[in-house]
Amino acid sequence: MNKHKLHFMLLLMLTAPAWLMAQSTTKHAFTVLQAVEFAKQNNASVKNALLGIRIQEQTNRGITAAAFPSLAGNIALNDYFDVPTQLFPASFAGGPAGTYYPVKFGLKYNSTASLQLQQLLFDGQVFIGLQARRTSMDFAKQNVAVTEEGIKVNVYKIYYQLVVSKTQIDLLDANIARLEKLKHDATELYKNGFAEKLDVDKVDVQLSNLQTEKQKALNSIEIGYTGLKTLIGMPIKDTLILTDNITENDIKTGALNDTVNYNDRSDYKYLQFAKKLNEYNIKRYQYSFLPTLSANLLYGQQAYRDKFTFFKSGDWYPISYVGLNLSVPIFSGFGKEAKVKQSRFELQQTINNIDNLKLSIDNDVKQAQLNFNSAIQTMDFQKKNMQLAENVYNQTKKKYEVGTGSNTEINAAQTDLITAQTNYINALYSAVIAKIDYLKATGKLQ
């Protein structure tokens, strides 16, 4: 092989995996609702909950099958080592009364081929099972809703945390730009003998610290994106772009509503379906005290041979019957009574859980209202404080530039501004979380 061709093939083999990986990377630009919808399709917990619906469908089919007729074919073949013996009264053949002759009736081989049709006419437990099918499906579907709700809340929180982090990076960039300008000015003053080298070094330290803070923030954002991808079921190698923005007005608008409807909460509806299933369970065990009735129909052919010649010519004799079977439970060792009592206790547990959930919802809503109001007030306060700190910094910088202010004053003003900005970012994110928690508490999170 040509040397140049060999080099080309080796290069292609080395670069192909990276090229294929690059080709398989997908870019996603999501609003928060699109991120939630993606999670519903790809999150493992949601997918398993959806499979629970499929499982319940098959369970319902099994319950329905009990009410349908069943048809079975049967082929039996018997080879008697000893043909059954019957005792024949000797008096029938003129022998002494009270004595018997042993007589073998039948042939060594016999076979039966039959079809049997069975139909359950009444069984209380099957009857209740048929009634409970719809509620069982609703219960499985509501489990999906509860699972999706939990995923949705986390998606909202991480998504908007990352959105707020854009504002954080913007503020850090603005501070870095200020310090770079301040460093330039301090350097020029130092060159002209109007400042000390120490003043330039102090600004340089502040700038280095701020750049470090930005890098830490970028690392946290990258971790946040990885966590969001994992939560919604997106491959880590894919690119995720968040298209939504969040403003203070967005946070304040359309949040508080004094009316609370328990049925807006997916976990409350889930327990309501659980209660219905508990009630069906009680009926199921109560109906087990009732008789069961079934019918069956059989048609077949029987043959008897002294030699194994069933596949040759010979007589076959028909057999057929129709029958009813009524089974009346009389005593079962108190097991059924125990099941009824147990199912009633389980119902009471569910009722207790519903009552407790109502109290919990009322508490969640009240706390969420207080937290949200407090978070809004804090956000407004921190915004004003940040604006004030920025004004102080600008005035201090002007004094420094005209020589009436000190380097210590401007460094302190810069530190106060960074602190105020950090507090504002934290307050902004806390307000977002408080609104999400309130919407979750009231069942209004879309």
C-alpha distance (Angstrom), angle and dihedral (degrees) to the residues before:
residue distance angle dihedral
M1 . . .
N2 3.77 . .
K3 3.85 112.9 .
H4 3.81 93.3 -129.4
K5 3.81 91.4 50.2
L6 3.82 90.2 50.6
H7 3.81 91.3 52.4
F8 3.80 90.6 48.1
M9 3.83 92.6 51.3
L10 3.81 92.3 48.3
L11 3.79 90.6 50.0
L12 3.81 90.7 49.2
M13 3.81 91.5 50.7
L14 3.80 92.1 50.4
T15 3.79 95.8 46.6
A16 3.83 98.3 39.7
P17 3.84 97.3 81.2
A18 3.81 92.3 51.4
W19 3.80 90.6 45.7
L20 3.81 91.6 49.9
M21 3.80 90.8 48.3
A22 3.77 90.8 51.0
Q23 3.79 90.1 50.0
S24 3.82 92.6 51.3
T25 3.81 94.2 52.3
T26 3.80 112.8 105.7
K27 3.79 128.5 -158.0
H28 3.81 118.7 -139.0
A29 3.82 124.5 -169.9
F30 3.82 107.1 -167.8
T31 3.76 138.6 -179.8
V32 3.79 112.7 -149.8
L33 3.83 90.2 -98.8
Q34 3.80 90.9 51.5
A35 3.80 89.7 49.9
V36 3.81 89.7 51.9
E37 3.81 91.2 48.6
F38 3.81 90.7 49.2
A39 3.82 89.0 52.1
K40 3.81 90.7 52.0
Q41 3.79 89.0 57.3
N42 3.81 99.8 40.2
N43 3.81 112.2 23.6
A44 3.82 109.4 110.1
S45 3.82 94.8 -136.6
V46 3.80 91.6 52.2
K47 3.81 92.0 46.5
N48 3.80 90.4 51.8
A49 3.81 90.7 48.9
L50 3.81 89.0 51.7
L51 3.80 89.0 51.0
G52 3.80 85.9 54.5
I53 3.81 87.5 64.9
R54 3.81 90.3 52.3
I55 3.80 90.0 48.8
Q56 3.81 91.1 50.7
E57 3.81 90.0 50.0
Q58 3.80 89.8 57.3
T59 3.81 90.9 44.9
N60 3.80 88.8 54.3
R61 3.79 90.1 49.7
G62 3.79 88.6 54.7
I63 3.82 90.6 51.7
T64 3.81 91.1 48.5
A65 3.80 90.7 49.2
A66 3.80 90.1 63.3
A67 3.82 89.1 64.6
F68 3.81 94.0 51.1
P69 3.80 123.9 84.7
S70 3.79 117.2 -99.7
L71 3.80 125.8 -144.2
A72 3.79 122.7 -160.4
G73 3.77 132.9 179.3
N74 3.79 120.8 -147.4
I75 3.78 133.2 -169.7
A76 3.81 118.3 -175.0
L77 3.77 127.7 -175.3
N78 3.81 122.8 -174.5
D79 3.81 127.1 -169.3
Y80 3.81 109.0 -169.8
F81 3.78 114.7 -151.7
D82 3.80 84.9 -169.9
V83 3.78 119.0 23.6
P84 3.83 109.7 -130.6
T85 3.79 114.2 -93.9
Q86 3.81 123.8 -135.1
L87 3.83 125.5 -166.2
F88 3.82 111.3 -124.7
P89 3.86 118.5 -161.0
A90 3.80 109.0 -109.1
S91 3.80 91.3 -144.7
F92 3.81 89.8 71.0
A93 3.80 88.3 65.8
G94 3.80 96.0 40.8
G95 3.79 95.4 -91.8
P96 3.77 127.5 134.0
A97 3.80 116.3 -66.0
G98 3.78 116.8 -105.7
T99 3.78 94.2 31.7
Y100 3.80 128.5 103.1
Y101 3.75 138.2 -152.3
P102 3.85 117.0 -140.1
V103 3.78 107.4 -126.7
K104 3.83 127.6 -179.2
F105 3.79 111.6 -136.3
G106 3.77 121.2 -168.2
L107 3.78 137.4 27.7
K108 3.78 132.1 -83.1
Y109 3.84 94.5 -106.5
N110 3.79 128.6 41.7
S111 3.79 132.4 164.8
T112 3.79 137.2 -170.4
A113 3.80 128.0 -163.2
S114 3.81 115.3 -173.3
L115 3.79 147.7 159.1
Q116 3.80 119.0 -142.2
L117 3.79 125.3 -165.1
Q118 3.82 117.6 -163.4
Q119 3.79 128.8 -173.4
L120 3.77 127.2 -175.2
L121 3.81 106.7 -138.0
F122 3.80 99.6 -178.8
D123 3.78 134.9 1.1
G124 3.80 117.0 155.9
Q125 3.81 95.1 -149.7
V126 3.81 92.7 50.6
F127 3.81 89.6 46.9
I128 3.82 91.7 54.9
G129 3.79 90.9 43.8
L130 3.78 90.0 57.2
Q131 3.82 90.5 50.4
A132 3.82 92.3 49.6
R133 3.83 96.4 52.3
R134 3.80 95.6 93.4
T135 3.80 93.2 46.4
S136 3.81 89.8 49.2
M137 3.80 90.0 54.4
D138 3.80 91.4 47.2
F139 3.80 88.9 50.3
A140 3.82 91.6 52.4
K141 3.81 91.8 46.8
Q142 3.79 91.8 48.7
N143 3.80 88.9 52.6
V144 3.80 86.6 59.5
A145 3.82 89.7 51.2
V146 3.83 91.5 51.2
T147 3.81 91.1 49.0
E148 3.80 92.0 47.5
E149 3.80 90.7 48.7
G150 3.79 92.0 56.5
I151 3.81 92.0 48.0
K152 3.81 91.5 45.2
V153 3.82 94.0 55.0
N154 3.80 91.8 52.0
V155 3.81 92.2 46.1
Y156 3.81 90.6 52.9
K157 3.80 93.0 49.0
I158 3.80 96.8 47.3
Y159 3.80 92.9 40.8
Y160 3.80 94.1 53.7
Q161 3.78 92.4 40.9
L162 3.79 87.0 59.9
V163 3.81 91.0 44.8
V164 3.82 90.7 52.6
S165 3.79 89.2 48.0
K166 3.82 87.8 66.6
T167 3.81 88.0 64.3
Q168 3.80 89.0 47.6
I169 3.80 91.8 54.1
D170 3.82 90.8 46.6
L171 3.80 90.5 54.0
L172 3.80 91.6 46.9
D173 3.80 90.6 50.4
A174 3.80 90.3 49.9
N175 3.81 90.8 50.8
I176 3.79 91.8 47.7
A177 3.80 89.3 51.4
R178 3.82 90.0 50.7
L179 3.78 93.0 49.8
E180 3.79 92.5 46.4
K181 3.80 88.2 53.4
L182 3.80 90.3 45.8
K183 3.79 90.8 49.1
H184 3.79 90.3 51.0
D185 3.80 91.3 50.0
A186 3.81 93.0 45.8
T187 3.80 90.3 49.0
E188 3.80 91.3 52.0
L189 3.82 91.6 48.1
Y190 3.79 89.2 49.4
K191 3.80 91.3 50.9
N192 3.81 89.8 52.1
G193 3.80 93.2 46.8
F194 3.81 97.0 -110.0
A195 3.84 96.1 111.1
E196 3.78 139.4 34.8
K197 3.78 126.9 -111.9
L198 3.81 86.1 -118.2
D199 3.81 89.6 65.5
V200 3.80 91.2 55.8
D201 3.82 91.6 46.7
K202 3.81 92.2 51.3
V203 3.79 91.1 53.8
D204 3.80 89.7 45.4
V205 3.83 90.5 54.0
Q206 3.80 91.2 49.4
L207 3.79 90.9 49.1
S208 3.79 92.0 49.5
N209 3.81 91.0 49.2
L210 3.80 91.2 49.6
Q211 3.80 92.6 49.7
T212 3.80 88.2 50.5
E213 3.80 89.9 51.5
K214 3.78 90.1 51.3
Q215 3.79 91.6 51.3
K216 3.81 90.5 49.6
A217 3.80 89.3 49.7
L218 3.81 91.3 50.1
N219 3.81 90.2 50.1
S220 3.81 90.5 50.7
I221 3.80 90.0 49.4
E222 3.81 90.7 51.2
I223 3.80 89.9 50.9
G224 3.81 88.7 48.6
Y225 3.80 91.6 53.3
T226 3.80 90.3 49.6
G227 3.80 90.4 50.2
L228 3.80 91.9 48.9
K229 3.81 91.8 49.5
T230 3.80 90.5 50.2
L231 3.79 91.6 48.3
I232 3.80 95.2 51.7
G233 3.81 93.5 40.5
M234 3.81 98.2 -110.4
P235 3.83 121.1 149.0
I236 3.82 109.8 -102.8
K237 3.80 91.4 -130.2
D238 3.82 91.5 60.9
T239 3.81 120.9 95.4
L240 3.80 117.4 -115.7
I241 3.80 121.5 -162.0
L242 3.81 120.8 -173.2
T243 3.80 110.9 -144.7
D244 3.82 100.3 -179.3
N245 3.79 123.5 93.0
I246 3.78 128.3 -160.0
T247 3.80 126.7 -146.4
E248 3.76 133.2 -178.3
N249 3.80 89.9 -105.9
D250 3.82 90.1 52.9
I251 3.79 89.3 54.7
K252 3.80 94.5 47.7
T253 3.81 97.3 43.7
G254 3.81 123.8 92.9
A255 3.76 99.5 -8.0
L256 3.78 115.1 113.4
N257 3.78 121.3 63.0
D258 3.78 121.5 161.7
T259 3.82 95.0 -152.2
V260 3.80 114.2 90.4
N261 3.79 122.1 -169.5
Y262 3.79 112.9 -167.9
N263 3.79 90.7 -154.3
D264 3.80 89.0 65.4
R265 3.80 87.4 70.6
S266 3.79 114.3 85.8
D267 3.82 92.9 -151.7
Y268 3.83 90.4 54.8
K269 3.81 92.2 52.2
Y270 3.81 88.6 46.3
L271 3.82 90.5 58.4
Q272 3.81 90.9 46.2
F273 3.81 89.9 58.4
A274 3.81 89.2 45.8
K275 3.80 88.6 54.5
K276 3.82 91.5 52.4
L277 3.80 90.4 50.6
N278 3.82 89.8 50.5
E279 3.80 89.2 53.2
Y280 3.80 91.0 50.7
N281 3.79 88.8 49.1
I282 3.81 91.1 57.1
K283 3.80 90.6 50.6
R284 3.80 90.8 47.6
Y285 3.80 92.5 57.5
Q286 3.81 92.4 41.2
Y287 3.80 90.2 53.7
S288 3.80 89.9 52.6
F289 3.83 86.4 78.4
L290 3.82 89.8 64.6
P291 3.83 123.1 89.6
T292 3.79 119.9 -100.7
L293 3.80 121.4 -134.8
S294 3.79 127.6 -160.6
A295 3.81 137.1 167.4
N296 3.78 129.7 -149.3
L297 3.78 136.4 -172.1
L298 3.81 124.7 -162.8
Y299 3.75 132.6 -173.0
G300 3.80 123.8 175.7
Q301 3.78 149.6 141.6
Q302 3.80 127.3 -119.3
A303 3.77 130.2 -160.5
Y304 3.81 134.2 -173.3
R305 3.81 126.0 -160.3
D306 3.77 136.8 172.2
K307 3.80 86.4 -151.2
F308 3.82 130.6 35.9
T309 3.82 96.9 -96.3
F310 3.80 101.8 129.2
F311 3.80 92.6 128.2
K312 3.81 91.6 54.9
S313 3.75 130.7 65.7
G314 3.77 118.3 -59.2
D315 3.74 143.2 118.0
W316 3.80 123.5 -68.2
Y317 3.80 119.3 -167.6
P318 3.81 122.8 -147.7
I319 3.79 123.3 -122.7
S320 3.80 124.9 -173.8
Y321 3.76 140.2 155.5
V322 3.80 144.0 161.2
G323 3.77 120.6 -144.6
L324 3.78 146.3 175.9
N325 3.77 124.3 -144.3
L326 3.80 121.7 -159.8
S327 3.78 115.9 -174.0
V328 3.80 115.2 -166.8
P329 3.81 116.5 -168.5
I330 3.79 111.0 -137.6
F331 3.79 108.5 165.3
S332 3.80 130.1 -3.3
G333 3.78 102.4 172.2
F334 3.84 93.4 -92.9
G335 3.80 90.2 -69.7
K336 3.80 93.5 126.7
E337 3.79 92.4 48.8
A338 3.80 88.8 52.6
K339 3.82 90.9 51.7
V340 3.81 91.7 51.5
K341 3.81 92.0 50.2
Q342 3.80 91.6 45.3
S343 3.81 92.4 51.7
R344 3.82 90.0 49.6
F345 3.79 91.0 53.1
E346 3.81 89.3 49.3
L347 3.81 89.5 52.0
Q348 3.79 90.1 51.6
Q349 3.81 89.7 50.5
T350 3.80 89.9 54.5
I351 3.82 91.2 47.7
N352 3.82 89.2 51.1
N353 3.82 89.7 50.0
I354 3.81 90.4 51.4
D355 3.80 92.0 50.5
N356 3.79 90.5 47.5
L357 3.80 91.3 47.9
K358 3.81 90.2 54.2
L359 3.79 89.8 54.7
S360 3.78 90.1 46.2
I361 3.81 92.1 50.2
D362 3.82 91.3 50.0
N363 3.79 89.6 49.6
D364 3.82 93.0 45.7
V365 3.79 92.2 50.6
K366 3.82 93.5 47.5
Q367 3.79 93.1 47.5
A368 3.80 91.6 44.6
Q369 3.81 90.4 52.2
L370 3.81 91.9 51.3
N371 3.80 93.0 44.3
F372 3.79 92.1 47.9
N373 3.80 94.3 49.4
S374 3.79 90.5 47.0
A375 3.82 91.9 46.9
I376 3.83 91.8 51.8
Q377 3.80 91.6 50.0
T378 3.80 91.2 47.8
M379 3.80 91.9 48.0
D380 3.80 92.0 51.5
F381 3.80 91.3 46.3
Q382 3.80 93.7 48.7
K383 3.78 91.5 47.7
K384 3.82 90.9 54.3
N385 3.80 89.9 45.1
M386 3.82 90.6 51.1
Q387 3.80 91.2 50.0
L388 3.80 90.0 48.7
A389 3.81 91.6 49.4
E390 3.80 89.7 50.3
N391 3.82 91.0 51.5
V392 3.80 90.4 48.8
Y393 3.79 90.5 50.3
N394 3.81 92.7 49.3
Q395 3.83 92.4 49.2
T396 3.80 92.0 46.0
K397 3.80 90.6 49.2
K398 3.82 91.2 52.4
K399 3.82 90.6 51.2
Y400 3.81 89.2 48.9
E401 3.80 92.4 50.0
V402 3.81 92.8 52.7
G403 3.80 91.8 45.1
T404 3.81 99.5 -109.9
G405 3.79 95.7 104.3
S406 3.77 132.9 63.1
N407 3.77 131.9 -124.8
T408 3.80 88.6 -119.4
E409 3.79 91.3 59.0
I410 3.77 94.6 50.2
N411 3.81 92.3 45.8
A412 3.80 89.8 52.3
A413 3.81 91.2 47.5
Q414 3.81 90.3 50.4
T415 3.81 91.2 49.9
D416 3.80 91.3 48.8
L417 3.81 90.5 49.8
I418 3.81 92.7 51.5
T419 3.80 90.5 48.2
A420 3.81 91.5 49.3
Q421 3.80 91.3 48.9
T422 3.80 91.6 49.4
N423 3.80 90.3 49.9
Y424 3.81 90.6 49.9
I425 3.80 92.8 50.9
N426 3.81 90.5 49.9
A427 3.81 90.8 47.7
L428 3.80 91.5 48.4
Y429 3.79 92.4 52.3
S430 3.83 91.8 43.9
A431 3.81 89.2 53.9
V432 3.82 91.1 51.1
I433 3.82 91.0 50.0
A434 3.80 91.4 46.1
K435 3.80 91.1 54.1
I436 3.81 92.3 47.7
D437 3.81 90.4 49.0
Y438 3.80 90.7 50.4
L439 3.79 93.1 49.3
K440 3.80 89.4 48.2
A441 3.81 91.8 49.1
T442 3.81 91.5 52.5
G443 3.81 94.4 40.8
K444 3.80 91.6 -118.9
L445 3.81 99.5 117.6
Q446 3.80 105.9 123.6
